[in-house]
C-alpha cells in the first residue's frame, strides 16, 4: 500500500500527487511524539504494540496518540482546503 493510500485510508486527504508528497512537511504541525507514532503506524504499518514499545507508552496511549494526531492532520488539511477555496473566490 502506498503512502498516499495509507494516509487517505486513515482519513487524511492528500491533494498532491504521490511523487510530490512531502511527508515531513505534512507531519510538521505535529509534536515530535505524535510524528513518530503516526510514522510508525501509518507509514511503516507497524502494529500498535510495536508503536507502544518504541515510544515507551502503553498500547492504549499509543492508539490515542495516533488517533488524535490523525484527527489534527485532518483538521489542518480541511482548514487549508477552505483557505484555498476562499483565495480562489469559489
Gaussian input, Z-matrix of N, CA and C with variables (Angstrom, degrees):
# hf/3-21g

backbone

0 1
 N
 C     1     B1
 C     2     B2     1     A1
 N     3     B3     2     A2     1     D1
 C     4     B4     3     A3     2     D2
 C     5     B5     4     A4     3     D3
 N     6     B6     5     A5     4     D4
 C     7     B7     6     A6     5     D5
 C     8     B8     7     A7     6     D6
 N     9     B9     8     A8     7     D7
 C    10    B10     9     A9     8     D8
 C    11    B11    10    A10     9     D9
 N    12    B12    11    A11    10    D10
 C    13    B13    12    A12    11    D11
 C    14    B14    13    A13    12    D12
 N    15    B15    14    A14    13    D13
 C    16    B16    15    A15    14    D14
 C    17    B17    16    A16    15    D15
 N    18    B18    17    A17    16    D16
 C    19    B19    18    A18    17    D17
 C    20    B20    19    A19    18    D18
 N    21    B21    20    A20    19    D19
 C    22    B22    21    A21    20    D20
 C    23    B23    22    A22    21    D21
 N    24    B24    23    A23    22    D22
 C    25    B25    24    A24    23    D23
 C    26    B26    25    A25    24    D24
 N    27    B27    26    A26    25    D25
 C    28    B28    27    A27    26    D26
 C    29    B29    28    A28    27    D27
 N    30    B30    29    A29    28    D28
 C    31    B31    30    A30    29    D29
 C    32    B32    31    A31    30    D30
 N    33    B33    32    A32    31    D31
 C    34    B34    33    A33    32    D32
 C    35    B35    34    A34    33    D33
 N    36    B36    35    A35    34    D34
 C    37    B37    36    A36    35    D35
 C    38    B38    37    A37    36    D36
 N    39    B39    38    A38    37    D37
 C    40    B40    39    A39    38    D38
 C    41    B41    40    A40    39    D39
 N    42    B42    41    A41    40    D40
 C    43    B43    42    A42    41    D41
 C    44    B44    43    A43    42    D42
 N    45    B45    44    A44    43    D43
 C    46    B46    45    A45    44    D44
 C    47    B47    46    A46    45    D45
 N    48    B48    47    A47    46    D46
 C    49    B49    48    A48    47    D47
 C    50    B50    49    A49    48    D48
 N    51    B51    50    A50    49    D49
 C    52    B52    51    A51    50    D50
 C    53    B53    52    A52    51    D51
 N    54    B54    53    A53    52    D52
 C    55    B55    54    A54    53    D53
 C    56    B56    55    A55    54    D54
 N    57    B57    56    A56    55    D55
 C    58    B58    57    A57    56    D56
 C    59    B59    58    A58    57    D57
 N    60    B60    59    A59    58    D58
 C    61    B61    60    A60    59    D59
 C    62    B62    61    A61    60    D60
 N    63    B63    62    A62    61    D61
 C    64    B64    63    A63    62    D62
 C    65    B65    64    A64    63    D63
 N    66    B66    65    A65    64    D64
 C    67    B67    66    A66    65    D65
 C    68    B68    67    A67    66    D66
 N    69    B69    68    A68    67    D67
 C    70    B70    69    A69    68    D68
 C    71    B71    70    A70    69    D69
 N    72    B72    71    A71    70    D70
 C    73    B73    72    A72    71    D71
 C    74    B74    73    A73    72    D72
 N    75    B75    74    A74    73    D73
 C    76    B76    75    A75    74    D74
 C    77    B77    76    A76    75    D75
 N    78    B78    77    A77    76    D76
 C    79    B79    78    A78    77    D77
 C    80    B80    79    A79    78    D78
 N    81    B81    80    A80    79    D79
 C    82    B82    81    A81    80    D80
 C    83    B83    82    A82    81    D81
 N    84    B84    83    A83    82    D82
 C    85    B85    84    A84    83    D83
 C    86    B86    85    A85    84    D84
 N    87    B87    86    A86    85    D85
 C    88    B88    87    A87    86    D86
 C    89    B89    88    A88    87    D87
 N    90    B90    89    A89    88    D88
 C    91    B91    90    A90    89    D89
 C    92    B92    91    A91    90    D90
 N    93    B93    92    A92    91    D91
 C    94    B94    93    A93    92    D92
 C    95    B95    94    A94    93    D93
 N    96    B96    95    A95    94    D94
 C    97    B97    96    A96    95    D95
 C    98    B98    97    A97    96    D96
 N    99    B99    98    A98    97    D97
 C   100   B100    99    A99    98    D98
 C   101   B101   100   A100    99    D99
 N   102   B102   101   A101   100   D100
 C   103   B103   102   A102   101   D101
 C   104   B104   103   A103   102   D102
 N   105   B105   104   A104   103   D103
 C   106   B106   105   A105   104   D104
 C   107   B107   106   A106   105   D105
 N   108   B108   107   A107   106   D106
 C   109   B109   108   A108   107   D107
 C   110   B110   109   A109   108   D108
 N   111   B111   110   A110   109   D109
 C   112   B112   111   A111   110   D110
 C   113   B113   112   A112   111   D111
 N   114   B114   113   A113   112   D112
 C   115   B115   114   A114   113   D113
 C   116   B116   115   A115   114   D114
 N   117   B117   116   A116   115   D115
 C   118   B118   117   A117   116   D116
 C   119   B119   118   A118   117   D117
 N   120   B120   119   A119   118   D118
 C   121   B121   120   A120   119   D119
 C   122   B122   121   A121   120   D120
 N   123   B123   122   A122   121   D121
 C   124   B124   123   A123   122   D122
 C   125   B125   124   A124   123   D123
 N   126   B126   125   A125   124   D124
 C   127   B127   126   A126   125   D125
 C   128   B128   127   A127   126   D126
 N   129   B129   128   A128   127   D127
 C   130   B130   129   A129   128   D128
 C   131   B131   130   A130   129   D129
 N   132   B132   131   A131   130   D130
 C   133   B133   132   A132   131   D131
 C   134   B134   133   A133   132   D132
 N   135   B135   134   A134   133   D133
 C   136   B136   135   A135   134   D134
 C   137   B137   136   A136   135   D135
 N   138   B138   137   A137   136   D136
 C   139   B139   138   A138   137   D137
 C   140   B140   139   A139   138   D138
 N   141   B141   140   A140   139   D139
 C   142   B142   141   A141   140   D140
 C   143   B143   142   A142   141   D141
 N   144   B144   143   A143   142   D142
 C   145   B145   144   A144   143   D143
 C   146   B146   145   A145   144   D144
 N   147   B147   146   A146   145   D145
 C   148   B148   147   A147   146   D146
 C   149   B149   148   A148   147   D147
 N   150   B150   149   A149   148   D148
 C   151   B151   150   A150   149   D149
 C   152   B152   151   A151   150   D150
 N   153   B153   152   A152   151   D151
 C   154   B154   153   A153   152   D152
 C   155   B155   154   A154   153   D153
 N   156   B156   155   A155   154   D154
 C   157   B157   156   A156   155   D155
 C   158   B158   157   A157   156   D156
 N   159   B159   158   A158   157   D157
 C   160   B160   159   A159   158   D158
 C   161   B161   160   A160   159   D159
 N   162   B162   161   A161   160   D160
 C   163   B163   162   A162   161   D161
 C   164   B164   163   A163   162   D162
 N   165   B165   164   A164   163   D163
 C   166   B166   165   A165   164   D164
 C   167   B167   166   A166   165   D165
 N   168   B168   167   A167   166   D166
 C   169   B169   168   A168   167   D167
 C   170   B170   169   A169   168   D168
 N   171   B171   170   A170   169   D169
 C   172   B172   171   A171   170   D170
 C   173   B173   172   A172   171   D171
 N   174   B174   173   A173   172   D172
 C   175   B175   174   A174   173   D173
 C   176   B176   175   A175   174   D174
 N   177   B177   176   A176   175   D175
 C   178   B178   177   A177   176   D176
 C   179   B179   178   A178   177   D177
 N   180   B180   179   A179   178   D178
 C   181   B181   180   A180   179   D179
 C   182   B182   181   A181   180   D180
 N   183   B183   182   A182   181   D181
 C   184   B184   183   A183   182   D182
 C   185   B185   184   A184   183   D183
 N   186   B186   185   A185   184   D184
 C   187   B187   186   A186   185   D185
 C   188   B188   187   A187   186   D186
 N   189   B189   188   A188   187   D187
 C   190   B190   189   A189   188   D188
 C   191   B191   190   A190   189   D189
 N   192   B192   191   A191   190   D190
 C   193   B193   192   A192   191   D191
 C   194   B194   193   A193   192   D192
 N   195   B195   194   A194   193   D193
 C   196   B196   195   A195   194   D194
 C   197   B197   196   A196   195   D195
 N   198   B198   197   A197   196   D196
 C   199   B199   198   A198   197   D197
 C   200   B200   199   A199   198   D198
 N   201   B201   200   A200   199   D199
 C   202   B202   201   A201   200   D200
 C   203   B203   202   A202   201   D201
 N   204   B204   203   A203   202   D202
 C   205   B205   204   A204   203   D203
 C   206   B206   205   A205   204   D204
 N   207   B207   206   A206   205   D205
 C   208   B208   207   A207   206   D206
 C   209   B209   208   A208   207   D207
 N   210   B210   209   A209   208   D208
 C   211   B211   210   A210   209   D209
 C   212   B212   211   A211   210   D210
 N   213   B213   212   A212   211   D211
 C   214   B214   213   A213   212   D212
 C   215   B215   214   A214   213   D213
 N   216   B216   215   A215   214   D214
 C   217   B217   216   A216   215   D215
 C   218   B218   217   A217   216   D216
 N   219   B219   218   A218   217   D217
 C   220   B220   219   A219   218   D218
 C   221   B221   220   A220   219   D219
 N   222   B222   221   A221   220   D220
 C   223   B223   222   A222   221   D221
 C   224   B224   223   A223   222   D222
 N   225   B225   224   A224   223   D223
 C   226   B226   225   A225   224   D224
 C   227   B227   226   A226   225   D225
 N   228   B228   227   A227   226   D226
 C   229   B229   228   A228   227   D227
 C   230   B230   229   A229   228   D228
 N   231   B231   230   A230   229   D229
 C   232   B232   231   A231   230   D230
 C   233   B233   232   A232   231   D231
 N   234   B234   233   A233   232   D232
 C   235   B235   234   A234   233   D233
 C   236   B236   235   A235   234   D234
 N   237   B237   236   A236   235   D235
 C   238   B238   237   A237   236   D236
 C   239   B239   238   A238   237   D237
 N   240   B240   239   A239   238   D238
 C   241   B241   240   A240   239   D239
 C   242   B242   241   A241   240   D240
 N   243   B243   242   A242   241   D241
 C   244   B244   243   A243   242   D242
 C   245   B245   244   A244   243   D243
 N   246   B246   245   A245   244   D244
 C   247   B247   246   A246   245   D245
 C   248   B248   247   A247   246   D246
 N   249   B249   248   A248   247   D247
 C   250   B250   249   A249   248   D248
 C   251   B251   250   A250   249   D249
 N   252   B252   251   A251   250   D250
 C   253   B253   252   A252   251   D251
 C   254   B254   253   A253   252   D252
 N   255   B255   254   A254   253   D253
 C   256   B256   255   A255   254   D254
 C   257   B257   256   A256   255   D255
 N   258   B258   257   A257   256   D256
 C   259   B259   258   A258   257   D257
 C   260   B260   259   A259   258   D258
 N   261   B261   260   A260   259   D259
 C   262   B262   261   A261   260   D260
 C   263   B263   262   A262   261   D261
 N   264   B264   263   A263   262   D262
 C   265   B265   264   A264   263   D263
 C   266   B266   265   A265   264   D264
 N   267   B267   266   A266   265   D265
 C   268   B268   267   A267   266   D266
 C   269   B269   268   A268   267   D267

   B1=1.4483
   B2=1.5294
   B3=1.3222
   B4=1.4558
   B5=1.5250
   B6=1.3250
   B7=1.4639
   B8=1.5125
   B9=1.3144
   B10=1.4699
   B11=1.5257
   B12=1.3198
   B13=1.4653
   B14=1.5213
   B15=1.3422
   B16=1.4699
   B17=1.5168
   B18=1.3350
   B19=1.4596
   B20=1.5260
   B21=1.3232
   B22=1.4596
   B23=1.5246
   B24=1.3241
   B25=1.4623
   B26=1.5264
   B27=1.3472
   B28=1.4621
   B29=1.5311
   B30=1.3343
   B31=1.4565
   B32=1.5137
   B33=1.3345
   B34=1.4627
   B35=1.5186
   B36=1.3515
   B37=1.4555
   B38=1.5246
   B39=1.3114
   B40=1.4551
   B41=1.5181
   B42=1.3248
   B43=1.4478
   B44=1.5208
   B45=1.3276
   B46=1.4466
   B47=1.5211
   B48=1.3472
   B49=1.4628
   B50=1.5274
   B51=1.3140
   B52=1.4598
   B53=1.5207
   B54=1.3222
   B55=1.4628
   B56=1.5180
   B57=1.3372
   B58=1.4630
   B59=1.5265
   B60=1.3205
   B61=1.4658
   B62=1.5169
   B63=1.2944
   B64=1.4620
   B65=1.5194
   B66=1.3226
   B67=1.4568
   B68=1.5137
   B69=1.3103
   B70=1.4682
   B71=1.5236
   B72=1.3291
   B73=1.4623
   B74=1.5193
   B75=1.3060
   B76=1.4568
   B77=1.5252
   B78=1.3306
   B79=1.4610
   B80=1.5230
   B81=1.3315
   B82=1.4661
   B83=1.5320
   B84=1.3344
   B85=1.4738
   B86=1.5294
   B87=1.3194
   B88=1.4606
   B89=1.5223
   B90=1.3248
   B91=1.4612
   B92=1.5293
   B93=1.3261
   B94=1.4687
   B95=1.5319
   B96=1.3188
   B97=1.4701
   B98=1.5257
   B99=1.3297
   B100=1.4622
   B101=1.5273
   B102=1.3337
   B103=1.4611
   B104=1.5263
   B105=1.3233
   B106=1.4606
   B107=1.5253
   B108=1.3127
   B109=1.4650
   B110=1.5275
   B111=1.3247
   B112=1.4650
   B113=1.5242
   B114=1.3143
   B115=1.4562
   B116=1.5334
   B117=1.3174
   B118=1.4610
   B119=1.5252
   B120=1.3204
   B121=1.4643
   B122=1.5239
   B123=1.3247
   B124=1.4614
   B125=1.5261
   B126=1.3090
   B127=1.4615
   B128=1.5311
   B129=1.3294
   B130=1.4627
   B131=1.5329
   B132=1.3316
   B133=1.4660
   B134=1.5378
   B135=1.3214
   B136=1.4703
   B137=1.5230
   B138=1.3186
   B139=1.4694
   B140=1.5323
   B141=1.3203
   B142=1.4612
   B143=1.5189
   B144=1.3198
   B145=1.4663
   B146=1.5291
   B147=1.3352
   B148=1.4658
   B149=1.5255
   B150=1.3259
   B151=1.4721
   B152=1.5284
   B153=1.3048
   B154=1.4656
   B155=1.5243
   B156=1.3036
   B157=1.4663
   B158=1.5335
   B159=1.3142
   B160=1.4638
   B161=1.5179
   B162=1.3240
   B163=1.4673
   B164=1.5228
   B165=1.3304
   B166=1.4568
   B167=1.5149
   B168=1.3366
   B169=1.4619
   B170=1.5237
   B171=1.3195
   B172=1.4622
   B173=1.5337
   B174=1.3089
   B175=1.4625
   B176=1.5266
   B177=1.3260
   B178=1.4600
   B179=1.5333
   B180=1.3229
   B181=1.4685
   B182=1.5274
   B183=1.3263
   B184=1.4652
   B185=1.5236
   B186=1.3318
   B187=1.4646
   B188=1.5231
   B189=1.3206
   B190=1.4654
   B191=1.5259
   B192=1.3283
   B193=1.4612
   B194=1.5215
   B195=1.3270
   B196=1.4675
   B197=1.5251
   B198=1.3257
   B199=1.4613
   B200=1.5311
   B201=1.3129
   B202=1.4708
   B203=1.5241
   B204=1.3169
   B205=1.4651
   B206=1.5302
   B207=1.3237
   B208=1.4581
   B209=1.5214
   B210=1.3026
   B211=1.4671
   B212=1.5272
   B213=1.3325
   B214=1.4718
   B215=1.5247
   B216=1.3264
   B217=1.4630
   B218=1.5243
   B219=1.3380
   B220=1.4720
   B221=1.5209
   B222=1.3313
   B223=1.4629
   B224=1.5223
   B225=1.3212
   B226=1.4705
   B227=1.5242
   B228=1.3238
   B229=1.4623
   B230=1.5252
   B231=1.3227
   B232=1.4594
   B233=1.5266
   B234=1.3320
   B235=1.4604
   B236=1.5197
   B237=1.3100
   B238=1.4618
   B239=1.5246
   B240=1.3272
   B241=1.4627
   B242=1.5304
   B243=1.3267
   B244=1.4660
   B245=1.5339
   B246=1.3245
   B247=1.4591
   B248=1.5283
   B249=1.3135
   B250=1.4699
   B251=1.5264
   B252=1.3190
   B253=1.4666
   B254=1.5331
   B255=1.3200
   B256=1.4622
   B257=1.5160
   B258=1.3301
   B259=1.4623
   B260=1.5232
   B261=1.3157
   B262=1.4515
   B263=1.5246
   B264=1.3345
   B265=1.4612
   B266=1.5014
   B267=1.3369
   B268=1.4713
   B269=1.4951
   A1=107.91
   A2=117.16
   A3=121.45
   A4=111.35
   A5=115.65
   A6=121.07
   A7=109.37
   A8=116.62
   A9=121.54
   A10=111.01
   A11=117.66
   A12=119.76
   A13=111.98
   A14=117.71
   A15=119.69
   A16=110.67
   A17=117.02
   A18=119.92
   A19=110.52
   A20=116.59
   A21=119.52
   A22=111.52
   A23=117.97
   A24=119.86
   A25=111.07
   A26=116.38
   A27=120.41
   A28=110.89
   A29=115.85
   A30=120.13
   A31=114.55
   A32=117.76
   A33=121.16
   A34=107.20
   A35=117.89
   A36=119.60
   A37=111.07
   A38=115.79
   A39=121.80
   A40=107.16
   A41=116.51
   A42=119.63
   A43=113.15
   A44=118.45
   A45=121.29
   A46=110.51
   A47=116.30
   A48=117.83
   A49=109.27
   A50=116.37
   A51=120.05
   A52=112.04
   A53=117.82
   A54=119.87
   A55=111.25
   A56=117.71
   A57=121.40
   A58=112.69
   A59=115.99
   A60=119.95
   A61=110.80
   A62=116.68
   A63=122.49
   A64=106.77
   A65=114.70
   A66=121.13
   A67=111.84
   A68=117.40
   A69=120.15
   A70=110.37
   A71=117.51
   A72=121.04
   A73=110.90
   A74=116.25
   A75=120.44
   A76=111.58
   A77=116.24
   A78=120.23
   A79=113.10
   A80=117.38
   A81=122.41
   A82=114.19
   A83=119.79
   A84=118.85
   A85=114.32
   A86=117.11
   A87=120.08
   A88=111.14
   A89=114.96
   A90=120.11
   A91=108.53
   A92=118.13
   A93=120.14
   A94=114.12
   A95=118.19
   A96=120.59
   A97=111.03
   A98=116.73
   A99=120.68
   A100=110.24
   A101=115.61
   A102=120.91
   A103=110.81
   A104=115.69
   A105=120.38
   A106=110.88
   A107=116.69
   A108=120.60
   A109=111.38
   A110=117.31
   A111=120.81
   A112=110.06
   A113=117.13
   A114=120.61
   A115=110.70
   A116=115.84
   A117=119.97
   A118=112.17
   A119=116.26
   A120=120.77
   A121=112.40
   A122=117.44
   A123=120.90
   A124=112.08
   A125=117.43
   A126=119.71
   A127=111.32
   A128=116.88
   A129=119.94
   A130=112.70
   A131=116.57
   A132=122.64
   A133=112.32
   A134=115.54
   A135=119.83
   A136=109.88
   A137=117.77
   A138=120.53
   A139=110.11
   A140=115.51
   A141=119.67
   A142=112.57
   A143=117.75
   A144=119.94
   A145=110.87
   A146=116.78
   A147=120.04
   A148=111.40
   A149=116.30
   A150=120.41
   A151=108.70
   A152=116.36
   A153=121.08
   A154=111.09
   A155=116.68
   A156=120.91
   A157=110.97
   A158=117.14
   A159=121.84
   A160=111.51
   A161=117.11
   A162=120.77
   A163=113.11
   A164=116.75
   A165=120.02
   A166=113.95
   A167=115.92
   A168=121.08
   A169=109.08
   A170=114.64
   A171=118.18
   A172=107.44
   A173=116.03
   A174=119.18
   A175=110.98
   A176=116.58
   A177=120.59
   A178=111.10
   A179=116.91
   A180=120.87
   A181=110.67
   A182=117.48
   A183=120.69
   A184=110.27
   A185=116.99
   A186=120.76
   A187=110.57
   A188=116.23
   A189=119.90
   A190=111.10
   A191=116.45
   A192=120.30
   A193=110.74
   A194=116.81
   A195=120.51
   A196=110.53
   A197=117.92
   A198=120.46
   A199=111.72
   A200=117.28
   A201=120.04
   A202=111.11
   A203=116.42
   A204=120.22
   A205=110.72
   A206=117.33
   A207=120.14
   A208=111.40
   A209=116.17
   A210=120.19
   A211=110.13
   A212=116.38
   A213=120.51
   A214=110.85
   A215=117.00
   A216=120.06
   A217=111.36
   A218=116.95
   A219=120.25
   A220=110.37
   A221=116.83
   A222=120.94
   A223=111.31
   A224=116.12
   A225=120.56
   A226=110.18
   A227=117.53
   A228=121.42
   A229=110.52
   A230=117.06
   A231=120.92
   A232=110.64
   A233=117.26
   A234=120.93
   A235=110.73
   A236=116.16
   A237=121.05
   A238=110.83
   A239=116.57
   A240=121.36
   A241=110.41
   A242=117.01
   A243=121.59
   A244=109.37
   A245=117.22
   A246=121.13
   A247=110.90
   A248=117.78
   A249=121.69
   A250=110.55
   A251=115.82
   A252=120.47
   A253=109.94
   A254=116.75
   A255=120.11
   A256=111.57
   A257=117.26
   A258=121.04
   A259=111.28
   A260=116.64
   A261=121.11
   A262=112.07
   A263=115.49
   A264=119.66
   A265=114.81
   A266=116.46
   A267=118.46
   A268=110.20
   D1=136.05
   D2=-177.41
   D3=-76.91
   D4=163.15
   D5=176.91
   D6=-58.03
   D7=-45.90
   D8=-179.46
   D9=-57.47
   D10=-49.04
   D11=-177.29
   D12=-69.43
   D13=-31.64
   D14=176.55
   D15=-66.51
   D16=-43.54
   D17=178.61
   D18=-64.84
   D19=-44.41
   D20=179.81
   D21=-64.38
   D22=-37.98
   D23=179.07
   D24=-68.95
   D25=-21.52
   D26=175.67
   D27=-86.97
   D28=3.79
   D29=176.66
   D30=87.89
   D31=12.13
   D32=178.54
   D33=-101.62
   D34=109.64
   D35=-178.72
   D36=-67.96
   D37=138.87
   D38=179.37
   D39=-122.60
   D40=112.20
   D41=-175.34
   D42=-91.93
   D43=-20.04
   D44=-178.83
   D45=-82.82
   D46=151.84
   D47=172.76
   D48=-62.05
   D49=151.04
   D50=-176.52
   D51=-56.83
   D52=-36.21
   D53=-178.05
   D54=-65.89
   D55=-24.17
   D56=-179.18
   D57=-98.22
   D58=-3.83
   D59=-175.49
   D60=-62.65
   D61=125.59
   D62=177.63
   D63=-109.88
   D64=89.96
   D65=-174.30
   D66=-57.90
   D67=-43.91
   D68=-179.02
   D69=-59.24
   D70=-41.23
   D71=178.46
   D72=-65.14
   D73=-38.82
   D74=-178.48
   D75=-66.29
   D76=-37.00
   D77=-178.17
   D78=-88.41
   D79=-6.78
   D80=-176.00
   D81=-53.16
   D82=-40.12
   D83=-178.69
   D84=-64.49
   D85=-15.45
   D86=-177.86
   D87=-81.65
   D88=154.61
   D89=172.91
   D90=-68.77
   D91=155.42
   D92=-177.16
   D93=-52.81
   D94=-42.11
   D95=179.97
   D96=-65.09
   D97=-37.64
   D98=177.73
   D99=-67.73
   D100=-43.52
   D101=178.92
   D102=-56.15
   D103=-47.73
   D104=-179.30
   D105=-62.61
   D106=-46.86
   D107=-178.06
   D108=-62.16
   D109=-43.85
   D110=179.00
   D111=-65.98
   D112=-43.40
   D113=179.19
   D114=-58.38
   D115=-48.67
   D116=-178.63
   D117=-62.88
   D118=-44.13
   D119=-175.29
   D120=-77.21
   D121=-49.92
   D122=-171.95
   D123=-86.61
   D124=-45.52
   D125=-175.41
   D126=-81.65
   D127=-47.51
   D128=-179.57
   D129=-87.27
   D130=-7.64
   D131=176.91
   D132=57.07
   D133=39.54
   D134=179.12
   D135=-84.03
   D136=148.61
   D137=176.89
   D138=-67.60
   D139=157.26
   D140=-179.09
   D141=-58.64
   D142=-31.44
   D143=178.42
   D144=-60.81
   D145=-41.09
   D146=178.05
   D147=-69.83
   D148=-41.20
   D149=177.98
   D150=-58.56
   D151=-44.07
   D152=179.55
   D153=-62.06
   D154=-45.99
   D155=-179.24
   D156=-61.80
   D157=-46.71
   D158=-177.59
   D159=-66.50
   D160=-38.89
   D161=-177.31
   D162=-87.34
   D163=-8.20
   D164=178.93
   D165=74.72
   D166=26.57
   D167=179.70
   D168=-116.07
   D169=169.23
   D170=172.14
   D171=-72.94
   D172=162.22
   D173=179.37
   D174=-61.16
   D175=-40.03
   D176=178.57
   D177=-62.70
   D178=-43.21
   D179=179.10
   D180=-65.71
   D181=-36.97
   D182=177.97
   D183=-64.39
   D184=-42.52
   D185=177.51
   D186=-60.34
   D187=-47.12
   D188=-179.64
   D189=-61.30
   D190=-41.26
   D191=179.31
   D192=-60.82
   D193=-47.31
   D194=-179.24
   D195=-64.28
   D196=-48.58
   D197=-176.70
   D198=-64.33
   D199=-39.92
   D200=178.10
   D201=-67.27
   D202=-40.68
   D203=179.40
   D204=-64.97
   D205=-42.19
   D206=177.50
   D207=-64.64
   D208=-36.41
   D209=176.54
   D210=-63.25
   D211=-43.10
   D212=177.28
   D213=-61.51
   D214=-42.91
   D215=179.22
   D216=-63.05
   D217=-40.58
   D218=177.37
   D219=-61.40
   D220=-43.14
   D221=179.63
   D222=-63.86
   D223=-43.17
   D224=179.45
   D225=-63.63
   D226=-42.99
   D227=178.86
   D228=-63.02
   D229=-41.71
   D230=179.64
   D231=-64.75
   D232=-43.96
   D233=178.09
   D234=-60.90
   D235=-40.54
   D236=179.34
   D237=-65.02
   D238=-41.99
   D239=179.53
   D240=-64.10
   D241=-42.07
   D242=179.32
   D243=-64.26
   D244=-43.70
   D245=-179.88
   D246=-62.48
   D247=-40.96
   D248=178.87
   D249=-65.04
   D250=-40.26
   D251=179.05
   D252=-63.22
   D253=-42.71
   D254=178.93
   D255=-64.92
   D256=-38.94
   D257=179.90
   D258=-63.96
   D259=-35.42
   D260=179.71
   D261=-79.52
   D262=-14.20
   D263=179.26
   D264=76.20
   D265=24.06
   D266=179.40
   D267=-105.38

